[in-house]
Amino acid sequence: MSSPNAKVSWFGRIFLGAGFLFLYLPIILLVVFSFNESRLSSSWSGFSFKWYGELMNDDSMLKAAWVSLKIAFTSATAAVVLGTLAALVMTRFKFFRGKTLFGALITAPLVMPEVVTGLSLLLMFVTLFSPFGISPKGMLSIWIAHVTFTMAFVTVIISSRLAELDKSLEEAAMDLGANRLKIFFVITLPIIFPALISGWLLAFTLSLDDVVISSFVAGPDSTTLPMKIFSTVRLGLNPKINALATIIVAVVSTTALIAWAISHREEKRRQRDIQLALQKGD
């Protein structure tokens, strides 16, 4: 006779499997049909790398991909730096005038509609850049816009990690004569490094995926990959999009695995150092 716990376990496994199937089956089908020789995605006519070859010859698509990768990489890096500084202010400085307003302004892009964010940024760029003869639309505008809204996500991730940090480690280093800058780079930064990696990956993904905000601030020579794909799909499903999406999935998955391995290694090293310190203390 099966126990109630066994029934619950099988019930949970079925729903877990259905959830994974719902999430990943479209991606699997996309990868499979990227090797379809036929132009129609509704029928399989044979295995072929034809669409990958045509993708490599599509200069406009490759240019858009390169623009998106450059913007995503640089904006994610800047978002991590600024988000770390904002998280330190929010967690280390307990009381200062305007802290509530500062926290609200930092997290505002999390709840602000992207249409409102894109329109407000465009108006700001027109006001700031036009008097100097600088175009309000272009790669610089996209980069600033992406840093603005991705920094909010990074700040939340790093703030939660800093809030869990054992402050006694920093206080012990201060008692031994270390200044705050050395404490940050030697103690705090290695501990929050997994959060930095997670924040960078999230910012990179959000920047690479953005369409709405980029549409407001992009110029004629700064079309991003999501904008290019969106305009292409509106005219009909192109099998080259499947090939491009497969390459992106492979690159992102590989990057995520590498980041996970680095974070896992750093966490194990930190746990080992803590155990060694406790053993020496005993």
C-alpha positions in Angstrom: 0.0 0.0 0.0 1.5 3.3 -1.1 1.9 6.0 1.6 0.4 9.5 1.2 3.9 10.9 1.0 4.7 8.8 -2.0 1.5 10.0 -3.8 2.5 13.6 -3.0 6.0 12.9 -4.3 4.7 11.5 -7.6 2.2 14.4 -7.9 5.0 16.9 -7.4 7.3 15.2 -9.9 4.6 15.2 -12.5 3.9 18.9 -12.1 7.7 19.6 -12.0 8.1 17.7 -15.3 5.2 19.5 -16.8 6.7 22.8 -15.8 10.0 22.0 -17.3 8.3 20.7 -20.5 6.3 24.0 -20.8 9.5 26.1 -20.4 12.0 24.2 -22.5 10.0 22.4 -25.2 9.7 25.6 -27.3 13.4 26.0 -27.1 14.1 22.4 -28.0 11.8 22.7 -31.0 13.5 25.9 -32.1 16.9 24.2 -32.0 15.6 21.2 -33.9 14.0 23.2 -36.7 17.1 25.4 -37.0 18.5 22.3 -38.8 15.5 21.8 -41.0 16.2 22.0 -44.7 12.8 23.3 -45.5 11.8 27.0 -45.2 8.5 26.0 -43.6 8.7 25.3 -39.9 5.5 23.2 -40.0 7.2 20.3 -41.9 10.5 18.5 -41.5 12.3 17.8 -44.9 15.8 16.8 -43.8 18.8 17.7 -41.7 20.8 20.7 -43.0 23.1 23.5 -41.9 21.8 25.7 -44.8 20.3 28.4 -42.6 23.4 28.8 -40.5 25.3 29.4 -43.7 22.8 32.0 -44.8 22.9 33.6 -41.4 26.7 34.0 -41.7 26.1 35.9 -45.0 23.5 38.2 -43.6 25.6 41.3 -42.8 22.7 43.3 -41.3 21.8 40.5 -38.8 25.4 40.0 -37.8 25.9 43.8 -37.4 22.8 44.0 -35.1 24.1 41.0 -33.1 27.5 42.7 -32.6 25.8 45.9 -31.5 23.7 44.1 -29.0 26.6 42.1 -27.6 28.8 45.3 -27.2 26.0 47.2 -25.5 25.0 44.2 -23.2 28.6 43.6 -22.1 29.4 47.2 -21.3 26.1 48.0 -19.8 26.2 44.9 -17.5 29.7 45.8 -16.4 28.7 49.4 -15.6 25.5 48.2 -13.9 27.5 45.9 -11.6 29.9 48.7 -10.6 27.2 51.3 -9.9 24.9 48.7 -8.4 27.6 47.6 -6.0 28.2 51.2 -4.9 24.4 51.7 -4.4 24.1 48.5 -2.5 27.0 49.5 -0.2 25.3 52.8 0.5 22.0 51.1 1.2 23.4 48.5 3.6 26.4 50.1 5.2 25.1 53.6 5.8 22.1 53.0 8.1 21.0 56.5 8.6 21.4 59.5 6.3 19.1 62.2 5.0 17.2 61.1 1.9 17.9 57.4 2.2 14.3 56.5 1.6 14.2 58.7 -1.5 17.5 57.3 -2.7 16.2 53.7 -2.3 13.0 54.5 -4.1 14.9 56.1 -7.1 17.2 53.2 -7.3 14.4 50.6 -7.5 12.0 52.7 -9.5 12.9 51.0 -12.9 11.8 47.7 -11.4 8.1 48.8 -11.4 8.2 51.5 -14.0 6.6 50.5 -17.4 9.2 50.2 -20.1 7.2 52.6 -22.3 7.4 55.3 -19.7 11.1 54.6 -19.1 12.0 54.7 -22.8 10.0 57.9 -23.4 11.4 59.7 -20.4 14.9 58.8 -21.3 14.4 60.0 -24.9 13.1 63.3 -23.6 16.1 63.6 -21.3 18.6 62.8 -24.1 16.9 65.4 -26.4 17.2 68.0 -23.7 20.8 67.2 -22.8 22.4 66.3 -26.1 20.7 68.6 -28.7 22.3 71.9 -27.4 25.7 70.3 -28.0 24.9 69.0 -31.5 24.9 65.4 -30.3 22.3 63.0 -31.6 19.8 62.0 -28.9 19.6 58.5 -30.5 22.5 56.1 -30.9 24.6 53.6 -29.1 25.5 56.0 -26.3 21.9 56.6 -25.6 21.1 52.9 -25.6 24.0 52.2 -23.3 22.9 54.8 -20.7 19.3 53.6 -20.9 20.3 50.0 -20.3 22.6 50.8 -17.4 19.8 52.8 -15.9 17.2 50.0 -15.8 19.6 47.0 -15.3 21.3 48.7 -12.3 18.1 48.4 -10.3 18.1 44.6 -10.6 21.8 44.4 -9.8 21.4 46.6 -6.7 18.7 44.3 -5.3 20.7 41.2 -5.8 23.9 42.6 -4.2 22.0 44.3 -1.4 20.5 41.0 -0.3 23.9 39.4 -0.3 25.5 42.3 1.7 22.6 42.1 4.2 23.5 38.5 4.9 27.2 39.2 5.2 28.7 38.6 8.7 30.0 42.0 9.7 32.2 40.5 12.4 34.7 39.6 9.6 35.0 43.2 8.6 35.1 44.4 12.2 37.9 41.9 13.0 39.9 43.2 10.0 39.4 46.7 11.2 40.7 45.7 14.6 43.8 44.4 13.0 44.5 47.7 11.3 43.1 47.3 7.8 41.4 50.3 6.2 38.0 50.2 4.6 39.3 50.0 1.1 41.5 47.0 1.8 38.6 45.3 3.7 36.3 45.7 0.7 38.8 44.2 -1.8 40.2 41.5 0.5 37.1 40.4 2.5 33.9 41.8 1.2 34.4 41.5 -2.5 35.4 37.8 -2.5 32.3 37.0 -0.4 29.8 38.8 -2.6 31.5 37.7 -5.8 28.8 35.1 -6.6 26.2 37.8 -6.3 28.3 40.0 -8.7 28.3 37.2 -11.2 24.6 36.7 -10.9 23.9 40.4 -11.2 26.1 40.7 -14.2 24.4 37.7 -16.0 21.0 39.1 -15.2 21.9 42.6 -16.5 23.5 41.1 -19.6 20.4 39.1 -20.3 18.0 42.0 -19.8 20.1 44.3 -22.0 20.4 41.7 -24.7 16.6 41.0 -24.6 15.4 44.6 -24.5 13.2 45.9 -27.3 10.9 48.6 -26.0 13.4 50.9 -24.4 15.9 50.4 -27.2 13.2 51.3 -29.8 12.9 54.8 -28.2 16.6 55.7 -28.1 18.1 53.7 -31.0 19.3 55.5 -34.1 19.5 54.3 -37.7 23.0 53.0 -37.2 22.4 51.4 -33.8 19.7 48.8 -34.4 19.9 46.1 -31.8 19.4 42.4 -32.4 16.0 42.1 -30.7 14.8 45.1 -32.8 16.1 43.4 -36.0 14.4 40.1 -35.1 11.1 41.8 -34.3 11.0 43.7 -37.6 12.0 40.5 -39.5 9.4 38.3 -37.8 6.6 40.8 -38.6 7.2 40.1 -42.3 7.1 36.3 -41.8 9.0 33.6 -40.0 12.5 33.3 -41.3 14.5 30.1 -40.6 17.6 32.2 -40.1 16.1 33.4 -36.9 16.0 29.8 -35.6 19.7 29.4 -36.4 20.5 32.7 -34.7 18.4 31.9 -31.6 20.2 28.5 -31.4 23.6 30.1 -31.4 22.4 32.6 -28.7 21.0 29.7 -26.5 24.3 27.9 -26.9 26.4 30.9 -26.0 24.2 31.9 -23.0 24.1 28.4 -21.7 27.8 28.0 -21.9 28.4 31.4 -20.2 25.9 30.5 -17.4 27.7 27.1 -16.8 31.1 28.8 -16.6 29.7 31.5 -14.2 28.1 28.8 -12.1 31.4 26.8 -11.9 33.3 29.9 -10.9 30.7 30.9 -8.2 30.6 27.3 -6.9 34.4 27.2 -6.7 34.5 30.5 -4.9 31.8 29.5 -2.4 33.7 26.2 -1.7 36.9 28.1 -1.2 35.2 30.5 1.2 33.7 27.7 3.2 37.1 26.0 3.4 38.7 29.2 4.6 36.1 29.7 7.3 36.6 26.1 8.5 40.4 26.6 8.6 39.9 29.8 10.6 37.7 28.1 13.0 40.1 25.2 13.5 43.0 27.6 14.1 40.8 29.5 16.6 40.2 26.3 18.5 
